[in-house]
Amino acid sequence: MTEKKKQKIWNVPNALTMVRMALIPVFWYLMMTDRLYAALAVFVAASLTDIADGYIARKYDLITDFGKLMDPLADKLMVISMMASLAIKGIAPWAALAIIVAKELTMVTGGLILLKHNVVVYARWIGKIAQATVVCSLISCFFHEWLLKTFGFPVHTVLLWIAVGMTLAALCVYMRQAIGQYREAKAKEKKGES
């Protein structure tokens, strides 16, 4: 690997992505030792690095293949870690976690298959809205007692299931787009061979 390639990979957005990855075990430790608000602060900090790295990468043209792979992976691992810890604590339903994990595995598997055919499916607006909905619903889980006392029903659970519905809708859009791009790539390959 050349020095130029190394410099391209190790830029500020990718460094922020790796910081987010490093925060996952910190978050998990805090959750498992019942330091819930400290864990929430770590989650919010991780979410802010996600916003920052995306903005910097686009503004200064620092988008790399490494970032395209690791940035969504860091997001998915953080969300799954948070949902799993909340499920263990009895705050979030296991069924919601299972659906989110299945959806993320489908996305990762599909992404890897498409990458072999040089097809990259970029995030769509519905995916970004779904991600934001998931993050907001997970944050609400930390205030589930207050929400229940204030509104008389488990607001956090309702928000979580809305988020699950949004992620499934985003998955459908992603799959439709992915299939279309895959067919286009295969058609170009055949055209090139003929």
N, C-alpha and C positions, 0 to 999 in steps of 0.2 A: 504493500500500500504506500502510495507516495505521500510526501509531506503535505502537498496541496489537498489531497483527499482527507488526510487527518484533520487539517485545519477546517475543512468544510463540515466534517462531522462534529467536531468539538467546538460548537459555537454556543452563544448564550441561551437560545431557546432549548437546545438539546441538554445543556447543563441544568436548566430549570426542570426539564422532564425527569432527569435522573435524580434531582432533589426530591421530586414528587414520589418517585419510586422508593427512595430512602425513607420517606415519611410513613410509608405503609406499615412497617413493623413497629414504628413508634406509636402510631395510631392504635394498632392492635394491642400493644402492651398496655397503653392507657385504658382502653376499653375493658380489658380483662382484669385490670386492677381497680375497676370501678371509679376511675377518674374521668367521668363522662364529659364534663365540660372542657377539660383539658384536651380530651380526644376530639371533641367538636372543634376546638380552636385549631388543632392540627389539620382536621378535614377542611376547614375554611381556608387555612393557609395553603393547603395543597390545591384547592380549587382556584385560588388567586394566582398560583404559579401557572396553572393551566391557561387561564385567561392571558397572563403576561407572555408566556412563551408563544402562543398563537399570534398575538398582536405583533410581537417583535419579529417573528419569522416572516410574517406577511409584509410588514412595513419595510424591513431591511433586506428582503429577498434572501432569507437564510433557511428556506425550506429544503430539507434533505430527505433522502429515502429512509435514513435512520430515524429521523423525527416522525415521518409518516407512519412508521411501524411502532415506535416506542411511545409516542404521545398518546394514541388511543389505548394502547396496552396499559399504560400507567393509570389512565382514567378508569378503565374497566376493572383493574385489580383493586383500586381504591374503593370504588363503588361496591364491588362484591365483598371486600373486607368489611366495609361498614354494614352492609346488609346482613352478612353472616354474624357479626358481633351483636347486632341488634336482635337477630333471631335467637341467638344463644341466650341473650338477656330476657327473652320473652316479650320484647317490645314490638318486633316486626314479625309477620307471619312467614313460616318456612316456605309455604307455597309460592309466595311472591319472590322469595330468594331463588327457588328452583326455576321459575319462569325466566327471571333475569339471567341466571347462569346459563340456561339452555340457549337463550337468545344470543348472549355474548359468545358462547362456543360456536354457534352457527355463523356469527359474523366473522370470527377469527378464522374458522375453517374455510369459509367462502373466500375471505380475503387472501389467504395463502394459496388457494387453488387458482384464483384469478391472477395473482402475482406471477405465477409460473407462466401465464400467457401474456405477461406484460400489460395486464389490465388493472388500473387503479380506480376504485369507486370512491369518489370524494363525498364528504359529509353533506347532507342536504339540510334544508331548513327544519324539516320535521325531526331529523335526528338531533339537531341542536336543541330544539324545543323539548324533545323527550328527555335529553340529558339534563337540561335545566330543571325540568319537572321532577325527575328522579332525585336530584340534589336537594331541591326544596322540600320534597316529601321526607327525605332522610333526615334533614335538619329538624323538621317538625317532630320527628320521633323522639328527639331529646327533650321536648317539652310536652310529651304525651299526657302527663298527669295534669298539668295546667290547662291544656286544651280540653281534656275530658271534663275537668271541673268547670271550666268557663262555658263550654258549648253543650255539655251533657251527652256527647257521643264521641267515639274515637276518631277525631278529625285526622290524625296522623295516618290511620289505617286507610281511610277513604282516599286521602291524597296519594298514598302509596299505590293503591290499586289503580287510580287514575294514571299514575306514572307508568305502571306496568302496561296498561292499555296503550299509552302513547309509545312505549318502546316496541310493542308488538306491531303497531301501525308503522313505525319507522322501519322495522325489519321488513315488512311487506314492500315498502317503497324501495328499500335497499336491494332486496332480492329481484324486484322487477327491473331496476336499473342495472344490476349486475348481470342478469341474464341477457339484457339488451346489448350491453357492452361486450359481453363474451361472444355473442353471435356476430357482432360487427368485427371483432378481432379475428374470429375463425374465418369469416368471409374474406377478409383482407389477406389472411394467410393463404387461402385457396386461390385467390386472384393472383397472388405473387408467385405461386407454384405453376400456374397455367401459362 
